[in-house]
Amino acid sequence: MGRPERIDTADFPAAVAAGWDRRRFLTATTAAAALAFSVGTPQRSEAKIVEDALPYPYTMGVASGDPLPDAVVIWTRLAPKPLEPYGGMPQASWRVEWEMAEDPDFSRRVLRGRTLAHPEYYHSVHVDVRGLRPGREYFYRFKAGGQVSETGRTKTAPAEDANPDRLKFAVASCQSFPDGYYTALRHIADEDLDAVLFLGDYIYESGINSEGGLHEVPEPLPPEFASDAITLERYRLQYSLYKSEPDLIAAHQSAPWIATWDDHEVTSNYVSLDSDSWNQPIDFAVQRANAYRAYWEHLPLRLPEPDGPDLKLYRRFRYGKLAQLDVIDTRQYRDDQAPGSGDSAVRRDPSRTVLGDQQERWLLNGLTNSPARWKLVPQQIPMAQLDSAGGSGLSLNMDAWDGYLPARQRILDAVRESGTENFVVLTGDAHTNYALELLADFDNLESQPVGVELVGTSICSDRDGADTTPALQTRLVENPHLKFANQQRGYLLCTVTPELLSTDFKIVPYVTRRDAPISVRQRIVVESGKPELILDSA
């Protein structure tokens, strides 16, 4: 078998400009992706391998993610100068050592190894550490170029047949850098968590002025930041800026993350290989490939890596017999949004999908056959109906599940018909806190709930927000299944036990200044076997 033809994967747009058609582009990017990581060790690149001394390279900290009972992924990236091309690293592969211990002093070290940080992957390192014990806390660190990283804390999931007493996690999303500070993430770092669920909009693709918007930067940003991200290099720069923020670094170091994307990791409101706002001189598939590649390089994700403009991100996590987390992807496989904001034949077309056929079957099979007590679905866009029109009309968000009525109904019907209990949807995207009951039929607002939905606000997107607004008051009136709404910034803190799921809607009073305090705006309780929301005093 001959050597696959390759292009410079740092310059996909140049390939298109040179006359590459889409099939040839996808073939080449697939070949480039074949230089992927094995478990713990990437395949050798053509760049020379060095172990020379480096300035401190861990400017984006360390991270862990995708916890299993016997494994966790640990991540870092070598970047002494994060806002320079390739983070100021030479075009060479660097040897990186890692170690895992049962204590932060590393006196009880359990595993160690070596891997390579390749320039093809922007000197990012993903190590899938296997052979760990279930339900255990571990500490990890890296060493490269004579420099030792800070220590990260992680935790494996319990064994699948275990009966843990508790699962505690934060739910966060939407951290537009120029909109404010990441104070909420600093508070997440102070929680004692089993995991952090991040539900999308990790970055925003939009350009940023040299001052960093409302998020003060120590020195003016390079001129490249003024333009929106389209190329791979520009997406990489955006991640370099976001990930060098100390509060985000602290949150990653504190617990394993289970991450998924929404739209702004690519471009606003895109679906599948379509973008309504697309007016760029390159194929949108090329941009999506660039965006997916940069996302994968910068998050602690387990294999597989992107295949051109494709990356299978939906996946399942089990926390013993207590909880199952089905993380779904509502962007990559869905049909275009329905027009307008009212009811329509397009909105009710049963052939239209949010998840795609394969992912939908995977989700429904997992939900209806799970042995876990709680079935949690972390995802991106609001699932419950949210009518924003006062009076008899409808005003719905067609980018949410409201724009795909039969697709939503198939999930609700499967839960109801199978007798599945403790169905809980966890959502980001809305920049608003909502607590909603998922009715069996949203065409009949008197139908019984089959589950609940907890929507978390943004970390800082849309700036400070407000406790309430006239629009929120209208939604509370028009949607009897909506039990709580608030538009301040923060995160959800969820505690799951066999008897109940308790969620604190934690808020900060402002994000346009540093060091905001944290408080609980509302506590919501769901009792096992009862798909209804109880507003509790915090």
C-alpha angles and dihedrals in degrees: 000000000000126000111273116247110254137197130198100277091204090067110043093151090059089057091056092046089053090060104267112157120219096261092051090046092052092047091052096045090048089054090050090050089056087076085079133145120274115209101303097340129066119218114265114273125210091253117099118262116237140174098194123148116275136194110252101301103184097088090139095047125222131295143186133203153155095054119204128178091264104021149041134182117238121198143189138153128217108229118143089176104028098186094053122085110284088004091281091298123139118245094265138102113254126210111238126191122203135186138189126206141174092235135043091242091058092230088130100048114177105176140013136173149154131247140162132256106213127201088226087069096039089258091293118152127210116182118183099208110204133184097054126142120254122259094008134137115233137180126215142182142174136227125201135150091008092302127116120211127227115270122264127204121220139165135209123228119255120263112279092246093047124110105216118193095221147010118197124187143153125232116211139162146157113045107174103186098213093049096070149294129322095234092135089060090054088056090049088055089057093055119093098236139174090206146344117231111207110191104192149293091081086160133011117227095218124112120261127213120242092261093057094246111258090341105087115227124200093237135008115287118246115266091252089076092067092076128068117259114264106133125065092246092052093050089049091053090051091054090046091058097043095044095049089065107114096221092053090047090052093050091051092049093051102062143351115281128221102200137185133170136239126190108295093066081075111011136314117293096346119161127196107321094334132096120182091204095048112135100138126127094244135067112272088230087064092052092048090051090051092048095046092048093052091046092052092047093055105041129071094247129155120232144317106075121207119295099211106293093352131087124164101222103160112102144150133244127190125205097194115274091323104075144001121202117204105189108199135193114225097177112052103057108028135111122251119281119271115252124258126001103271135077116296144162089253092056089052097044106126093206093066119097141195099190104028121243098280097048092044092054090047092052097046093047091049095047097047097042102039118129090204120105095225121045108201123186113195108196145142118252131049111271102189119078112267113189112192097182120100114226129009100334130087127237110179137169105248091196089064128067087277087078092057105049100167092045090055092043092055089060095045091047092050091052093047098043094047093048090237110175133203096027108173126177117203114200143184131176100079099085084221136094112241134169112196140169116230106230122211089237123013090197084069109047089189093062118114123263120253096188144342137255126214114195117195125211125235128280089232111325112132090023123249102349125191139260091245140351135192089258091055091048090053091051091050089054097043097044112053090183089062106092103171137019133177132159104205122113127261139081144273121261109202126191117189124195130164089262103044151352113235119192126191114202097214118196141184119213093227142004100187088081130044130256102028115176121242127233140167110255095182139353118215122193128197116190119215112266094015116095095203137101124245117197106218131186112257 
